[in-house]
Amino acid sequence: MALFQKIFTAIRGGAREMGEAIVDKNGVRIFEQEIKDAETALDKAKQDLTEVMAKEMQASRKIESLSADVKRHEEYVSSAVEKGNDELALEVAQKIADIQSELDIQKKAQASFSAHVERLKGLIKQTNKALADMQRQLVMVKTTQNVQKATTAITQNYASGSSKLLTAKESLDRIKHKQQDLEDRLKAGEALQDEFGGKGLEEKLKQAGIVQSDDKAQEILAAIKAKNKPKKNG
């Protein structure tokens, strides 16, 4: 029996851990939904408050009406007494008593409604303030969660990312090496072509003044211009 009890306890513990894991994983979503539920409840409370305020207004109007009735019937009593009709005056006085009884009930109701309205207004203000704070907290919590997700992704991918970057750098170095090798071979080929084509020797002869340079035509043109230039009389 003790064994089954331990197994049952273990199952309960596993279910609790699973439940906590689910709550932790969806903590932000749960928090956001709780705020939404609180907003819905607050909207309902505001609707209820308007109904209570309406009842208070109705009670106030009823009080005004009953007070006017009392005043009017008091005048009836005075008129009946002046005319010596005490029986009618007593009947009207009873009517006043009934009205005053109803008036007392309405005054108590109005006072109760008024107190309830003030209490509800205070609670709604406090709830509005708390909700505004929770909404600010929600923004910060969601932002923190997104930043942590990005950081986690970077951390988890860092090792594989580093190896990929290293491989990419090796590929880049290999490409540069091959390009430099090709460039060197092209320059060497051009040098050999100049040498085997006689360009190398011709350049040496020009530098020694043995062979006329390509600029000889320019030199001849300049000499002719100088020769034909008219001399100044003097």
N, C-alpha and C positions, 0 to 999 in steps of 0.2 A: 504493500500500500504506500509505503514511504517512497518507493522508487517511482510510482506513477505520479505522486505528488510533486516530486522533483522534476519529472519530465514536463508536467503541466506548467510548473513554475518557469522552466526553461523556455517553453513555448511562449508564455506570457512575456518573458523578458525579451525574447527575439521580436515579438510583435511590437513591444514598446520601442525597441531600438529601431525597427523598421519605420515605425510611425515618426519617431524623432528625425530620422534621416530624411523622410519625405518632407517634413515640416522645414527642416534646415535647407533642403535643396530648393524649396519653393517659398522661402521666407519673404522675399520681396513681393512676390505675387500675392501671398496671403495678406501681408501688411497693406498693400494697395487695395485689395478687396475689402478689408476691414474699414479702411477710410471711406470707400464708396458706400458701404453699409451704414456707416455713421452719418454720412451726408444725406442718405435717403431717410434715415430716422429723424435727422434734424429738420428736413423739409416737412415731414409728417407732423413734427412737433409745432412747426410754424403754422401749419394749417389748423391744428387743434387750438393754438393760441388765438387765431382769428375767430374761432367759434366761441371761445370763452369771452373774448372782448365783445363780441356781438351780444352775448347773453348779458354782460355787464351793462351795455348800452340800453338793452331792452329793459333791464331792471331799473335803470336810472329814469327812463321815460315813464315807467309804471309808477315809480315813486312820485314823480312830478304830477302825474294824473291823479293819483290817490290823494296827494296833498291838496290839490285844487278841489277835489270832491269834499274833503273834510272841511275846508274853508267855506265852500258853498253851502253845505248842510248846516254848518254852525250859524250861517246867516238865516237859514230856514228856521232853525230853533229860535233865534232871536225874534224873528217875525211872528212865530206862533205864540211866543210868550207875551209879546206886545199885544196880541189880539186876545189874550186870555185863554188860548187853547192849549192847556198844559198836556192834555192827552196826545195831541199831535206833536207837541214839542218833545215829549218823552219818546214817541215812536221814531222821530227824526234823530234824537240823541242815541237811540239804540243803533240806528243805521250808521251814525258816526263811529260808534264803538266797533262795529263790524269792519268799517273801512280802515280804522286805525289798526285793527288786528292784522289785516292784510298788508297795511303799510309797513308794520313792523317786520313781517315776514320778508317783504321785498327789500327792506333796508338791510336785513341780515344777509340776504342772498347777494345783494349788490356789493356789500362789504367783502363777502367771501369771494365773489368773482374778481373784485379789484385786487385783493391780496394774492389770489392765484395768478392773475395776470402779471403782477409785479415779480412774483417768484419765477414764473415761466420765462419772462423777459431776461431776468438775471441768468438763468440756466442756459438760455439760448446764446446769450452774449459769451458766456464762458466756453460753451461748446464751439462756437464760431472761432474763438481765439485758439482753442486747443486744436481744432481741425486745420486752421491756417498753419500752425506750427508743425503739425504732422505732415501736411502737404510739402512744406519746406524740407522736412526731414526725408520725405520720400524721394524728392529730387536728388538730394545729396546721396542717399543710399543707392539709388539706381545708377547715379554717376560713378560712385565708388565701385559698384558691382561691374560696370562696363570696363572701367580702368583695370580692375583686377583680372577680368577675363582676358583683356588684351595682354596684360603682363604675364599671365599664366601661359597664354599661347606662345608668347615670345620665349619664355623660359623653357617650355617643353620642346620647342623647335630649335633651341639654340645649338644643341649638340649636332643634330642633323644638318642644321643650317650652316654651322661652322665648317663641317666636312664638305658640304656642297660649295661653299665659298672657296675653300682650299683647292678643291678640284677645278673650279672655274679659274682660279689664279694660275694654276699649273697649265691649263689650256691656253690662257692668255700669253703666258711666258713662252710656250711652245710656238704659238702663232707669230709672236714678235721675233723669235729666234729664226724661224723659217723665212720671214720677210726680210730680215737683215742679211741672211745668207744669200737670198736671191738678189738683193741690192748689191752686195759685194761682188757676186758673180757677173752681174750686168756691167758694173764699172770696170771689172777686170777684162771683160770681153771688149768693151769700148777702147780700153787702153791697148789691147793687143791689135785690134783692127787699125787703130791709128799708126801703130808701129809697123805692122806688116804692110799697110797701104802706103807707106812712105811719108805720112804726115808728120811723124815724129822727127825725121831727118830734115824735112823742109822747114819746120819751125826752128830747128837749130840753126840752119843756114840763114834764115831771115834775121835771127837775133845777132848773128855774126856779121851782117851787112853784106854777105856774099850774094844773096838772092834778094831781088827787089820785093818789098812788101806790097800788099794789096792796096796800100795807101799811096802808091807812086803817082797814080792818075791825079789825085788831089794835089800832090805836090807840084806836078807839071802845070795844072790849071792855075794854081796860085802864082807860079812864076810868070806865066803869060800875062795875067792880070796886072802884075806889078810892072811888067815891061811896057805895056800899053797905057799905063796910067799917065796922064798929061803932067808935065812938069810945071811947077809954078815959076812965073817970071820973077826974077829977083835978083 
